[in-house]
Amino acid sequence: MLAVPAAALLAVVAGCAQAPAAGQTASSGSSSGLVLNLGDQQQDLQTLLRASGALRGARYRVNFVEFDSGPLVDAGFAAHRIDVGTMGDLPASLAVKSGLPVKAVAVDLPIGASEYLLAKPGITAIAQLRGKPVAYTTGTAEQAFALRALKSAGLTQADVHQVNVSLLELGTVLESGAADASVVSVEQKVDYQQTHPTAKVLATVDTVTPSSYGYLLATTSALASPAKRAAISDLTRRLIIAQNWAKTHRSQWVTDYYVDVEHQTPAAAKRILAAGGTETYEPITPTVSGALQGVVDLMVQAGAWPKRFSVTPLYSPAETSRYNALLRGVQQHG
């Protein structure tokens, strides 16, 4: 298996990952002293768990360590800063490629279109992107989505000119004209279409195949500790409960996160609400692992990675069995 040197990931996290800020440790009132360091992205899980109250009564504390992307969460694992972290499918496959000692402990799917391949006015089909600049961030789930979308029209990464910018800049490069199409979040889509109402969505994350799963990974050292293993299982259960809350309190969730944290206007927040913004947790099955193996194949076909490797090391039979049993015991809202 090809490995990315840990030193390279350490250099990335040193330069780009955010240190825990004041208020990022969620206290449950427990005196056990057990702390889980959770790699979060842009305060998503932190806000969800706080707003829903899902951490109340936990017998451990959660220390939220914020990162700007999935590859930086991988870097956080390499730097031994986190016990558990959330990311998309391509960073999860990168964790295997890098030889990180992590295992999948939960997977989820977005409800509704959470990512968009959005084109400037005048472009109405993916096939028209041949030879054009297209923005997506290398190493992220957005890249995997872009490659799936291009493949649906018979294109590969080599058929377009990638504009590789940070996730936060994906909407900006479309606005500036540096890209003719971009993989954008729902917030970025709403912002762009407010001033370019004829801009067309060419694909969404729920119209391409295979499905794009999100991952919760945990270190093997944390899983080897009975106390931390129990806390990770409990945290997973509470994340499912928190998602149930978001589904039944969608308007409040959009305000708490997209308005208060992401600083969207209330009008934009209503459009975001209409798009979805929630997730459902899925059992880990051969379909899930097959979708992740497909990400590796896409990257190899794109010439981004030189050699195919198996994602099997990411899945522990014991952890898969434990998670799937937990999932059967927690009812999820639609």
BELJO-V678511 format. One record per helix or strand of 3 or more residues. SS is the DSSP state (~ for helix, > for strand). FROM is the first residue (numbers start at 1). LEN is the number of residues. If there is no record, write none. Layout:
ss=SS from=FROM len=LEN
ss=SS from=FROM len=LEN
//
This chain:
ss=~ from=6 len=11
ss=> from=35 len=7
ss=~ from=44 len=9
ss=> from=61 len=7
ss=~ from=70 len=9
ss=> from=84 len=4
ss=~ from=89 len=9
ss=> from=102 len=11
ss=> from=115 len=5
ss=~ from=126 len=4
ss=> from=133 len=3
ss=~ from=141 len=12
ss=~ from=157 len=3
ss=> from=161 len=3
ss=~ from=167 len=10
ss=> from=181 len=5
ss=~ from=186 len=10
ss=> from=200 len=5
ss=> from=214 len=6
ss=~ from=220 len=5
ss=~ from=226 len=23
ss=~ from=250 len=10
ss=~ from=266 len=10
ss=> from=276 len=7
ss=~ from=286 len=16
ss=~ from=312 len=3
ss=~ from=317 len=12
//
